[in-house]
Amino acid sequence: MKKIFVMIATLLFTASLFAEPKTTGITDSDVKNFIKNSNAISKEFEEAGIKANKKMSSKQKKAAEVILQKYGIEAPAVEKYKMINNCLAAIVAEMQWESQPGSDEEKAMM
């Protein structure tokens, strides 16, 4: 059962990586500002009741835009923030996968 779940999760994750993402115009400075200010952004989101991984109301989206632009992520800041978060999650998942013991063939059989 675990093997089937892992295979399905891997398949869905891989398919999502190859899906054509909406262009957001992320710049190098957007990424640098995200990294530099991620803790402060998270704190302000929490104080404003904004859950970055949940659907935002229009009021929350406007508040998030203000917060993100304050920390140097230019408009459309919310879309850029979500895309950077998705890329970060993919990188972390890959690093965790690679850190697992065993060969690539053994991992594929999990």
C-alpha positions as CSV (number, residue, x, y, z in Angstrom):
1,M,0.0,0.0,0.0
2,K,2.8,2.4,0.9
3,K,4.6,1.7,-2.4
4,I,1.5,2.5,-4.4
5,F,0.9,5.7,-2.5
6,V,4.5,6.8,-3.0
7,M,4.3,5.9,-6.7
8,I,1.1,7.9,-7.2
9,A,2.4,10.8,-5.2
10,T,5.6,10.8,-7.2
11,L,3.7,10.6,-10.4
12,L,1.5,13.6,-9.5
13,F,4.4,15.6,-8.2
14,T,6.4,15.0,-11.4
15,A,3.4,15.8,-13.6
16,S,2.9,19.1,-11.7
17,L,6.6,20.0,-12.4
18,F,6.0,19.7,-16.2
19,A,2.7,21.6,-16.2
20,E,3.0,24.9,-18.0
21,P,3.1,27.5,-15.2
22,K,1.6,30.9,-15.6
23,T,4.3,33.5,-16.3
24,T,4.8,35.8,-13.3
25,G,7.9,37.7,-14.4
26,I,10.0,36.7,-11.4
27,T,13.2,38.6,-11.2
28,D,16.5,37.8,-9.5
29,S,15.8,40.6,-7.0
30,D,12.4,39.1,-6.2
31,V,14.0,35.8,-5.3
32,K,16.8,37.6,-3.3
33,N,14.2,39.7,-1.4
34,F,12.1,36.6,-0.7
35,I,15.1,34.8,0.8
36,K,16.3,37.8,2.7
37,N,12.9,38.7,4.1
38,S,11.0,35.4,4.4
39,N,10.8,35.4,8.2
40,A,9.5,39.0,8.3
41,I,7.0,38.3,5.5
42,S,5.8,35.2,7.3
43,K,5.4,37.1,10.6
44,E,3.4,39.9,8.9
45,F,1.3,37.4,7.1
46,E,0.5,35.7,10.4
47,E,-0.3,39.0,12.1
48,A,-2.7,39.9,9.2
49,G,-4.3,36.5,9.2
50,I,-3.1,35.6,5.8
51,K,-2.4,31.9,5.0
52,A,-0.1,31.9,2.0
53,N,-0.9,28.2,1.2
54,K,-4.7,28.9,1.2
55,K,-7.0,30.7,-1.2
56,M,-7.0,34.4,-0.2
57,S,-10.0,36.8,-0.2
58,S,-9.6,39.9,-2.3
59,K,-9.0,41.9,1.0
60,Q,-6.2,39.4,2.0
61,K,-4.7,39.5,-1.4
62,K,-4.5,43.3,-1.3
63,A,-2.9,43.2,2.1
64,A,-0.4,40.5,1.0
65,E,0.5,42.6,-2.0
66,V,1.3,45.6,0.3
67,I,3.4,43.4,2.6
68,L,5.3,41.7,-0.2
69,Q,6.0,45.0,-2.0
70,K,7.2,46.5,1.2
71,Y,9.9,43.7,1.2
72,G,10.9,44.3,-2.4
73,I,8.8,41.7,-4.3
74,E,7.2,43.7,-7.1
75,A,3.7,43.2,-8.5
76,P,2.1,40.8,-9.2
77,A,3.7,40.0,-5.8
78,V,1.2,37.4,-4.6
79,E,1.6,35.3,-7.7
80,K,5.4,35.6,-7.6
81,Y,5.4,34.6,-3.9
82,K,3.3,31.5,-4.6
83,M,5.6,30.5,-7.5
84,I,8.8,31.0,-5.5
85,N,7.2,28.9,-2.7
86,N,6.3,26.1,-5.2
87,C,9.8,26.1,-6.5
88,L,11.3,26.0,-3.0
89,A,9.0,23.0,-2.1
90,A,10.2,21.1,-5.2
91,I,13.8,21.7,-4.3
92,V,13.3,20.6,-0.7
93,A,11.4,17.5,-1.8
94,E,14.2,16.6,-4.3
95,M,16.9,17.1,-1.6
96,Q,15.0,14.9,0.8
97,W,14.6,12.2,-1.8
98,E,18.3,12.3,-2.7
99,S,19.2,12.1,1.0
100,Q,17.4,8.8,1.4
101,P,19.7,5.7,1.6
102,G,19.8,3.4,-1.3
103,S,20.4,3.6,-5.0
104,D,18.1,5.3,-7.5
105,E,16.8,1.9,-8.6
106,E,15.9,1.0,-5.0
107,K,14.2,4.3,-4.5
108,A,12.1,3.8,-7.6
109,M,10.9,0.4,-6.2
110,M,9.6,2.0,-3.0
